[in-house]
């Protein structure tokens, strides 16, 4: 009877020890830090312009974009890149024309800073 009691006691001790060890293994691991995001103003996704924006006319000091389903402020980013590449100048909106098929043409001119 004494042997039976020792076996039961050691079995319950092993069970408790195993439970404690398993509880220790499930401790919370530190969460990985989120990837740093770039400021919204520096991100420009050119894929959304494909098929929606075309260059209708261009010279060294002006550019005209024809666009549909895109906002004019998004097209102005393209114009500012164009003017930066052609003499490090700023782009200014000159006019917007609306056509029957809901397409628009925005005219920009490049001027010194």
N, C-alpha and C positions, 0 to 999 in steps of 0.2 A: 504494500500500500504506500509506503514511503517512496519507493521508486516511481510509482505511478504519479504521485503528487509532484515529484521533482521534474518528471517529463512534462507534465501539464504546465508547470510553472515556467520551465525553460522554453516551451513552445510559445506560451503567451508573451514571454519577454522577447523572443525572437520576432514575433509578430509586431509588437510595439516598436521594436528597434527598426524593423523594416518600414513601418509606417512613418516614423520620424525621418528616416533617410529619404524616403520618397517625397515627403513634404519639403525637405530641404532641396531636392532636385528641381522642384517646380517653382523656385523663387523667380520673381519677375526679372527678366533681363532688360537692360536699358533699351529704350526705343531708339532706332536710328534717327539722327537729326534730319529734318526735311531738307531737300535740296534747295539751295538758295535760288530764288526767282529773280530774274532781271526786272528792273523797273518797266512798267507798262509802256512808257514812251519809247524805249529802246527796242522793243520787239516789233518786227514788221514781217508779216507772213505774206510773201509774194504769191503764194499759191491761190489765194482768194481773188487775185486780179486776173488770173489766166482765164481767158474767154469772156471777161467782163469789161476789160479796159484795153483800148488800143491807142496807139499814138497816131492821131489823124494828120498832124502837121508838126514840123519842128524846124527851127533855125538855131543859130548860135545864141540868140537872145530871147526866143519864145518857144513855147511848146503847147500843143493843143491835144487834149485827151478826150476821146469819145468813150463813154462808159454807161453801164446799166447795172442796176442792183448793187451799186456801191455808193457810199456817201462821198460828197465832194471833199470833205476834210481828209478822207483816206487817199483820194486822188492827189490832194495837195502834197502829201508826203512824197509821192512819186515825182511831182514837179520840183520839190525842194531838192531831192537827190539829183535830178537832172541839172538843175542850176548849179549845184555844188560841183558836179563833174565838169561843167562848162564854164569855168572861170571863177569858182569859189564865190558864187553870188547867191542872193536870196530870191525865192520865187514869190511873186505877187499875183493874186487872182485878178484877172482883167474883166472877164465876163463869162456867163453861163448861158448857153442856148439850149432850149428844150425842143425836141422833135416829136412827130406824131407817134412814133413807135416807143415812146418813153425812154429813148436814148438821149443823152445830154452830151454837150461838148463844153468843156471848161478850158478857157484860154488863160495861160499864165505867161508873165514876162519875167525875165531875170534882170535884176538890178544889183548894183554894187551895194555892199553893206552900209 
